[in-house]
Amino acid sequence: MHAVALGLLGHSQDAEDAVQEAVLIALRRIGDVRDPDAVGPWLRMVVRNVCRAQLRKMSAVPMAEPAQAVAMDQSGGPPDPAEVLDRHALRDWLWTTLEDLSPGLRLVTMLRYFTDVTSYEDIAALCATPVGTVRSRLNQARTKLAGALLNSADRVHDDATARNTQHRKLAEETMMSAYRGELAAALSDRWSPQTDVTWPTGKRTGIDYMPAAFDRDVSAGVRHELRNVVASRDVVIWEAALLNPRENPFHCPPGVVWVHFLDRGRVTKVRLYHPRRR
């Protein structure tokens, strides 16, 4: 990818910027590739289009957005089974590549590109790190992914779709258990007894505090509505809307993000965060 960019732009920093932008497009548009064997040519095409876009921008020629420039031909109507299988295979390939990142790089990448926690400020607050560190980690992740995407293309890939489906089911079951008064039992099945929980206020508690806190929300008429689940092998992110009762519309912020850190399949640490109101 870097060689393609360097050949078109002829400048190391411009080429590096183009490769990083191409990685961002690949993260968002990987499902557009129907044939897994076409991944390498597709990535190089993305880089070429990004480079051409940069050259046109330098010449002040109106141009389409890079993401539009790399759009693949897609027929209308429902996908056939073979297409669905191909898309799953590509998703698995992408997540296998993400798993190769260090935990710190993988977490900020998951938040930035697979959740609604996309601003540097929100990611920094959730991860309890400076904004500059978030920017640095994302830059490192993009650089590493640029090479790793091609290097991992021929490996056996985890079933990311099945893993995400499993964790979404667990999240839904956990949420529902709270409304049945069974949250403590549900957590004891999946969380370590020594789980460390950091709340949006910065308060740190153990696992025993969670059921009581959830009960207070339920008693106040607040509903937790699961919106998104993103799972890697050792990090699982839940995004939920907090729906307040009409008589008390500001009881809770509009949403909460749960970041679970797993060790051998059990939760050992949790961070909760209320994204800023937009």
C-alpha positions in Angstrom: 0.0 0.0 0.0 2.8 2.4 0.9 4.7 1.6 -2.3 1.6 2.4 -4.4 1.1 5.8 -2.5 4.8 6.6 -2.8 4.8 5.9 -6.6 1.9 8.3 -7.1 2.7 11.1 -4.7 6.5 10.9 -4.6 6.7 12.2 -1.1 7.1 10.1 2.0 4.8 12.1 4.4 2.1 12.5 1.8 2.3 8.8 1.0 2.0 7.9 4.7 -1.1 10.2 5.1 -2.7 8.6 2.0 -2.1 5.1 3.4 -3.7 6.1 6.8 -6.7 7.6 5.0 -7.0 4.4 2.9 -7.0 2.3 6.1 -9.9 4.4 7.5 -11.9 3.8 4.3 -11.1 0.1 4.4 -12.4 -0.1 8.0 -15.7 1.4 7.0 -16.1 -0.1 3.5 -14.7 -3.6 3.8 -18.2 -5.1 3.3 -18.3 -3.7 -0.2 -15.8 -6.4 -1.3 -17.7 -9.4 -2.5 -14.7 -11.7 -3.3 -12.2 -12.3 -0.5 -9.5 -13.0 -3.1 -10.0 -9.4 -4.3 -9.0 -7.9 -1.0 -5.4 -7.1 -2.0 -6.3 -5.4 -5.3 -9.2 -3.6 -3.6 -6.9 -2.1 -0.9 -4.4 -1.0 -3.6 -7.3 0.6 -5.5 -8.4 2.5 -2.4 -4.9 3.8 -2.0 -4.7 4.9 -5.6 -8.0 6.7 -5.4 -7.0 8.5 -2.2 -3.8 9.6 -3.9 -5.6 10.8 -6.9 -8.0 12.7 -4.7 -5.0 14.4 -3.0 -3.5 15.3 -6.3 -6.7 16.8 -7.5 -7.1 18.7 -4.3 -3.6 20.2 -4.8 -4.8 21.3 -8.2 -8.0 22.8 -6.8 -10.1 20.5 -9.1 -13.5 19.6 -7.6 -13.6 16.0 -6.7 -15.8 13.3 -5.1 -15.2 12.2 -1.5 -12.7 9.4 -1.3 -15.3 7.0 0.2 -17.5 7.6 -2.8 -14.6 7.1 -5.2 -13.9 3.6 -3.9 -17.5 2.4 -3.9 -17.8 -1.0 -5.5 -20.5 -2.1 -7.9 -23.5 -3.4 -5.9 -26.8 -4.7 -7.3 -30.0 -3.8 -5.7 -32.2 -6.3 -3.9 -31.5 -8.8 -1.1 -28.0 -10.4 -1.2 -27.7 -14.1 -2.2 -26.3 -16.6 0.4 -22.9 -16.7 -1.3 -22.6 -12.9 -0.9 -23.6 -13.1 2.7 -20.9 -15.7 3.4 -18.3 -13.6 1.6 -19.2 -10.5 3.7 -18.9 -12.5 6.9 -15.5 -13.9 5.8 -14.3 -10.3 5.1 -15.6 -9.1 8.5 -13.8 -12.0 10.2 -10.6 -11.1 8.3 -10.8 -7.5 9.5 -11.4 -8.5 13.1 -8.5 -11.0 13.0 -6.3 -8.0 12.0 -7.6 -5.8 14.8 -6.9 -8.6 17.3 -3.2 -8.3 16.4 -3.1 -4.7 17.8 -2.0 -4.1 21.4 -5.0 -3.8 23.8 -4.6 0.0 24.1 -4.5 0.5 20.3 -7.4 -1.9 19.7 -9.7 -0.2 22.3 -9.4 3.2 20.8 -9.8 1.8 17.3 -13.0 -0.1 18.3 -14.4 3.0 19.9 -13.5 5.4 17.1 -14.7 3.2 14.2 -17.3 0.8 15.5 -19.3 2.8 18.1 -20.8 6.3 18.5 -18.0 7.3 20.9 -16.0 8.8 18.0 -14.7 12.2 19.3 -11.1 12.3 20.6 -12.5 14.0 23.8 -15.0 11.2 24.5 -12.5 8.5 23.9 -10.0 10.2 26.1 -12.5 10.6 28.9 -13.7 7.0 28.7 -10.1 5.6 28.6 -8.9 8.1 31.2 -6.0 9.2 29.0 -5.0 12.6 27.5 -6.5 13.5 24.1 -2.9 13.6 22.7 -2.5 10.0 23.7 -5.7 9.0 21.9 -4.5 10.8 18.8 -1.1 9.1 19.0 -2.7 5.6 19.5 -5.0 6.0 16.6 -2.2 7.1 14.4 -0.2 4.0 15.5 -3.2 1.8 14.9 -3.7 3.1 11.4 -0.1 2.6 10.5 0.0 -1.0 11.9 -3.3 -1.9 10.2 -2.1 -0.7 6.8 0.5 -3.5 6.7 -1.4 -6.0 8.8 -4.5 -6.1 6.6 -2.5 -7.7 3.8 -0.3 -9.8 6.0 -3.3 -11.5 7.6 -5.3 -12.1 4.5 -4.3 -15.8 4.2 -4.6 -16.7 7.9 -7.4 -18.7 9.5 -9.8 -16.1 10.8 -12.0 -16.1 13.9 -15.7 -16.1 13.5 -16.3 -12.4 14.5 -19.9 -12.5 13.5 -20.7 -15.4 15.8 -18.7 -13.8 18.6 -20.6 -10.5 18.3 -23.9 -12.3 18.2 -23.1 -14.3 21.3 -22.1 -11.2 23.2 -25.2 -9.3 22.1 -27.3 -12.1 23.4 -25.5 -12.0 26.7 -25.9 -8.3 26.9 -29.6 -8.5 26.3 -30.0 -11.3 28.9 -28.0 -9.2 31.4 -30.2 -6.1 30.9 -33.4 -8.2 31.2 -32.2 -9.8 34.4 -32.1 -6.4 36.0 -35.8 -5.9 35.5 -36.5 -9.3 37.0 -34.4 -8.5 40.1 -31.8 -11.2 39.0 -28.9 -9.0 38.0 -26.6 -10.1 40.9 -27.0 -13.8 39.8 -26.4 -12.9 36.1 -23.2 -11.0 36.9 -21.9 -13.7 39.2 -22.1 -16.1 36.3 -20.1 -13.9 33.9 -18.0 -11.5 36.0 -15.1 -12.3 38.3 -15.9 -11.7 42.0 -13.0 -9.2 42.0 -14.3 -7.2 39.1 -13.3 -3.5 39.3 -16.0 -1.1 38.2 -15.2 2.5 37.3 -18.4 4.7 37.1 -18.8 7.8 35.0 -18.1 10.0 38.1 -14.7 8.2 38.6 -16.0 6.3 41.6 -14.6 2.8 41.8 -16.6 -0.1 43.3 -16.8 -3.9 43.2 -19.4 -6.1 41.6 -21.8 -5.9 44.6 -22.6 -2.2 43.9 -23.9 -2.8 40.4 -27.3 -4.4 41.2 -28.3 -1.7 43.7 -27.3 1.1 41.2 -29.4 -0.6 38.5 -32.3 -1.1 40.9 -32.4 2.6 41.6 -32.7 3.4 37.9 -35.4 0.8 37.5 -37.3 2.2 40.5 -37.1 5.7 39.0 -38.7 4.5 35.8 -35.5 4.6 33.7 -35.2 2.0 30.9 -31.9 0.8 29.5 -32.3 0.1 25.8 -29.3 -1.7 24.2 -28.3 -0.1 20.9 -25.0 -1.7 20.0 -22.5 -4.4 21.0 -18.9 -4.6 19.7 -16.8 -7.6 20.8 -13.2 -8.6 20.4 -11.6 -11.5 22.3 -10.8 -9.5 25.4 -12.9 -6.3 25.1 -16.6 -6.0 24.8 -18.4 -2.7 24.4 -22.1 -2.1 25.0 -23.9 1.1 24.0 -27.3 1.7 25.6 -29.8 4.5 25.5 -31.2 5.7 28.9 -34.9 6.4 28.5 -36.1 8.6 31.3 -39.8 8.8 32.5 -41.8 11.7 31.2 -42.2 13.2 34.7 -38.4 13.2 35.2 -36.8 13.6 31.8 -33.4 14.5 33.1 -33.0 11.8 35.7 -30.2 10.2 33.7 -28.0 11.3 30.8 -29.3 10.1 27.4 -26.9 7.2 27.1 -24.2 5.0 28.7 -21.3 3.0 27.3 -20.0 -0.1 29.1 -16.5 -1.2 28.3 -15.8 -4.7 29.6 -12.3 -6.1 29.9 -12.2 -9.9 29.8 -9.7 -12.5 31.0 -10.2 -16.1 29.9 -13.8 -15.2 29.1 -14.8 -13.6 32.4 -15.2 -9.9 33.0 -12.5 -8.5 35.3 -12.8 -4.8 34.8 -15.6 -2.4 33.6 -15.6 1.3 32.7 -18.9 3.1 32.3 -19.2 6.4 30.6 -21.9 8.9 29.6 -21.1 10.4 26.2 -21.4 14.1 26.0 -24.8 15.5 24.9 -24.7 16.6 21.3 
